[in-house]
Structure formats: structure tokens, C-alpha cells
Amino acid sequence: MSQFKSIERLSHILNFVNDHSFPSREQIMSYLESKDIFPTERTFQRDLKTLREMCFIELKYNRFHNGYFIDEESRPDFENWMHVFELFHTARIINDTIIKSSGNIDFIDFDRAKMRMNLDTLGGLLKAVVNRHLVSFKHYSYWREEERTMVIEPHLLKQYQNRWYVYGCFQDGQFRSFGIDRISELEILNQSFKPRLKRPKEVFDKLIGLVYENEKVEEVILSFDPFQGNYIKSLPIHSSQKILSDDEQELLISIHVIPNYELEEQILKHGERVKVLQPEWLRYGIRDRLKEALEQY
């Protein structure tokens, strides 16, 4: 329970500093007290150290404004840790509810789409990523319809649409992603490696999904009808999403991404409620795929 308390306190501090302009220590402490959290000055300083050394999030103090702010270089880690903290909060809410009565599980309905995956494989890969050890495994390719043995330098575990992937490179430097649900006979090798990427997560910052054939970022402009626009505003397609206009006729947004197959899939799933305006080649590409889909009927 104390771990939940610590996580709750850290997430409240980060949220408050992110949502306010240079809040002072007194303002942060007052906010925590409003959440029934009563840290001491020593605890607050220890929390700043934890965020800096364990989460790589630097809360800096500005003497002119007499308050704290999140260092810009910490932004990527801030976004990732807030997602982790949200998972912890969700787990605590469910735990506090279910523990009162096992019958309470009847009031929660989880997504029942299950992916076949060995959790030992996920744990082993994570261990290899953290300790920088080469791994060997067999991977089945849906495209080739065959199983091959792979030896890679694992750099990152990534989740996309309820599936887990390991992102790594062969010893010739070629990077690829492998679906963990199709991995078997995992072996963590004694041979270590030096990471070829300092921040492998940044590879996917300009992507939707995992696959890309080039590194050219393009501006994609999409028009949604007002009804669908409500969902797009509450759950953006990509972190670069910007609203260009929002009225009774349409929601117009732009995203800056490397166009790929997963982007097209995201657009197509909105059906008649979305229209591609730019780039032109993508507009015609989506049109042609819709024509092919229509021919199925």
C-alpha cells in the first residue's frame, strides 16, 4: 500500500506542476493536502530526487518566478511516466473495489480480446533489454508463413493495439520489430551489446504503429464530421495532432507523421466520417482502397 501512496504522490506533483505556471513549493504542498496527502519538506525533496534519478524527470526551480517547472528535455519521460502512473491508479481503484467483495467483479467488464502471449517471454525480453544482452528466438512470420530463428540486440518493448513487440536490430545494424505473441524458444545469450540508439522510443515518435519504409515526415490534414470530431478531440490520433478549425461543419486537424500502412488503417476505420485533404497521394490512395472494399459487395 505504501508503494501506491508514493506513486500517487509523485503523479499528483507532476500533474500539478504541469498544469500550473511555476507553482511554488507551498502551493504544491497545499494541493497535496487537498488530496489528503501530507508530506513533510524532507519527503518533498526526496520525491524530487526520485523523479530526477529514477524517472529522469527534472523539476527545476525558477528563482525569478519562485516556482517549479518541468525541464523541456524531460518531456518524453514525463509523458511515459504519466501513462505508467495512470495504470497504477487504475489498478488501485479496481483493487480497492474488488477486495471489499469478490462479487464486485460483476460490475467491471474488461476488454475480452485476448492475445496469446507467454508472459515469461515478455519478462525475459524485458530483462534482456534492461541488461543489454543479445537474445535468440524463433519467430513466425504471417507474411512468409514460416518460422525462422532470429538473433537480435533488443532495444525496446513496445505495445500497439493490445499487442506487444520487441524492437531490436541484427548485428548488421538493421532494425526490425517482432510480435512477441509469435516468439518461441527465447534464449537470453551471455553476449552483451552496446545500444545503437540512445533513445529508441524516439524512433516511433513520428509514427502510428510500427512499420515505416522511409523517414520522410509529412503533414496529413484530415476532415471529420462534427460527431466523429468529438471522439478525435478526446482521443487524438497522434501526439502531433493540432486542431485547425472546429465548427458545426467539420473538425479539421493536422498531424505530422511518417505515412505508413497503420496510418491508412486508422483513417479507414472512421469510414464515411473522415476525408483526407492532404497529401494528395494519400487522398487518392484511400479513395482507391475504399473502391476496392466496395467491390467486395
N, C-alpha and C positions, 0 to 999 in steps of 0.2 A: 504493500500500500504506500510506503514511503517513496518508492520509485515513481508511482503515479503522481504523488504530490510534487515531487521535484520536476517532473515533466510538465505538469500543469502550470507550475510557477514560471518555468522557462518560456513556455509558449505564451503566457499572459504578458510577460515582459516584452517579448519580441513583437507581439501584436500591438501593444500599446505604443511602443517606440515607433513602429512602422506607420501607425495611424495618426500620430501627432507630430507636430513640428517642434523638435528639440525639447521634449519633456524633461523636467528636472528630476533629480532623484526623489525629491519629496512627492512630486506628482505621481511617479511610478509606484512608490510605496503606498500612497493613498489609494491608487487604483487597485493594487493587490489586496489591500484591506477591505475594499468594497466587494471583493470576491471571497471574503473570509479566509484570506491568506495573510499571515502576519510575520513576515521575515524580519530578521534583525539586519543591521547595517553590515555585519560580518557575512550573513547569508547572501545578501545582495551582491557584495563584492565577489563572493565565491561563485555566484551564478554567472557573473560577467566573465570570470576566469574559465568556467566550464564552457560557456558559449564560444569563447575565443580558442581554447585549446582542444576541445573535443568536437565542437560543431563547426569550427573555422568561421564563426560569425563574430565580427568585431563591432562592438558597440562603443563608438568613440564619444568623448566628451568635448563639447564646444564651449570654450570659456566665454566667448562673446555672447552667445545665446543662453549660457548657463543650462545646457541640456544635452541630451544624448541623441545620437543618430546612428543609423546602420551604414557602415562603410560600404561604398559602392562595389568594391571588389568582393564583398561578402554576399551580394545579392543572389547569385546562383545557389549558394549553400543555404541561404535564408529560405528560398522557395522550396528547396528539397526538404529541409528540416521541418518546415511548417506542415508539409504533407505527412511526414512521419508522426509529428505531434497529433495531427488530426486522427490518424489511425489509432494512436494510443487513447485519445479521448473517446473515440467510438467504442473501442474495446472496454474501456472503463464503464461507460454508460450501460452497455449490454451486460457486463459482468455484475454491476450493482443491481440491475433489474432481475436477471436470471437467478442470482444467488438467493434472492428473497423467496423464490418459489420456482421449482423446476417447471411448473405449469405455465410460467410466463413465456416460455419459448414459443407457445402457440400464438403469441401476439407479435412475433417477429418473423417475417418471411424473407429469406435471403435469396439472392440470385442463384438459381439452381443449375445454371450452366456449369458443368464440371469439366475440368481439364485433367486428362490423365497425366500425372507427373509424379515421379518419385521424389519425395521431399528430401531424402538422403542425397539425391543427385544435386538438388538445389543447394543444400547445405555444403556439400563437398566443393561445388564450383565457387561458392562464396568464399570458402576458406582458401581456395587456390588463388582467387583474385586478390584477397587481402594479403596473403603471404607471398604472392608473386611466384607461383610455381606453374610450370607447364602442365597441361592435362592431356590425356589421351582418352578418346571415347569413340563409340560407334554412333553414327548419325544417319537417320533415314531421310532421304530426300523425296518429297512428294513429286517434285518436278521430274527427277530422273527415275523415280520408282525403284530405288536401290539403296542399300546401306553401305556406307563407307567408313573406314577408320580415319579419324582426324587427330592431329596433334597441334594444339594451338597455345598461344600465350593469352590467357584470359584477362581482359582489361575491365569488363563491366558486366553486371547483370542488369537487364532492362525488362520492364513489364510493358506490354502493349495489348490492349483489348483482352485482358484477363489471361494472357499468355506470358510466360517468362522466356527470355532469350539470354544467351551468353554471347557477348561481343568480344571478339579477340582476333588475333592475327596469326597467320602461318609464319614460319621462320624466314620466309622471303619478304615479309612486310605487308602482305595482302590481308586486309581486314574483311571479316565476314561475321554475320550473326547466325546463330544456330538455335532452333527451337528446343528448349530443354525437355519438352514432352516427347521429343523424338530421339533423345540421347539415352544410350545404354552402355553398360560396361565402362563406367567412368573410372579412370585411374589418375590419381594425383602423382605426378612424377617428382623425383628428387631434384631435377634440374630447375634452377630459378632463372628468372629473366628480368631485364631492366625495361620498365614500361616505355613504350614508344610514344605514348600520348600522356601529357601531363594531366589533362582533364578530359578523359574520354567522353564524359556526358555531353560536352560541348559539340561533339560530332552530330548529335541529334537535335540541337537547339533550332536548327533551320529545317527540320524535317517533321512530317507527320508520319509516324510509323518508323520503319527501319531501313527500307531499301532506297538506294539512290544510285543512279548511273553517272551523274555529273555533280559538280559542286556549284552550279550557277543558281544563285538566288533570284527569284522573280517576284514581282508584285502581282498578286492574284486578287482581283476585285470581284466580289460576289454580291448579288442582289437577292434578298429573301423577302417573301411576303410578310406583312406585319405580324401575323400569327406565329409563323415559324421563327421570326426575328426575336420573339420573346425568349425562346429557348437558346438561341445563339448568343444573346446577351448574357444570359445567366450561366451558360457553359460554353465559353469561347472555343472555336475550332483549333486555334493555335495561340501561343503566348504573345505573338506579334500582332494579334488582331486589334484593329482600330476601327471605330465607327466613323464613317464618312458622312452619313446622313441617316436620320431616323424620323420618319413621319408616318402619316396614315397610308401612304402608298407603298413604302418599302423600307427595309433596313439595308443600308449599303455599307459593306465592310471591306477592309483590305487586310491581307496577310502577306508577309514576306517569307517565302519558303522555297525549298528546292522541290519543284514539282515531281511527283512520283505516282506510282500506282495507288498507294494508300490515300493520297490526296483525292484522286479521282473517285475512289470508293466512298470517301467521306461526302463528296459532292453528290454522287449518285443516290446515296441513301435518303437524301432530302426530296427526291422526286421532283414533282412539278412545282414545289415551293421555293426552288432556288434557280438562279440563272447566272451563268458565268459571263462576265463582261470583259474580263481581261485576264491573261493574254489571249489573243485571238486564236492561236493554235490550240489552246486548251478548250476554248469555247467550242470550236468545231469538233474537237476530239470527243468531248462529252456528248455533243449532238449525235455524232456517228454511233456512239455506244448505245444511246437511247433508241436510235433507229434499229440497231441490231436486236435490242431487247424486245422492241415492239414486234419484230418479225417472228419472235418465238411464239406469238399468239395469233 
